[in-house]
């Protein structure tokens, strides 16, 4: 999964948090307002993961839309911050 996300990173993704490996990656070295926004977003994912365990693989296999709902909740919270 990390290799796939690193591949995406080269395609324009500025940052990501991987709840499986607990790694946060943000592209670039300049601290621009955009980079700070991405960092805050990804740090929110890391903080949520500490409290709510974002790595819920059983939701990927659910036969309903609970996985989409959980993803929307996680992303919505990070966007709110």
NORFEN-V518009 format. One record per pair of residues at least 24 apart in sequence whose C-alpha atoms are under 7 Angstrom apart, sorted by sequence separation. I is the first residue (numbers start at 1). J is the second residue. D is the distance in Angstrom with one decimal. If there is no record, write none. Layout:
BEGIN
I;J;D + I;J;D
END
This chain:
BEGIN
17;42;5.7 + 16;42;6.0 + 17;45;6.6 + 17;46;6.6 + 19;49;6.5 + 45;78;6.3 + 44;78;5.5 + 19;54;6.0 + 20;55;5.9 + 19;55;5.4 + 41;78;5.0 + 41;79;6.4 + 41;81;6.8
END
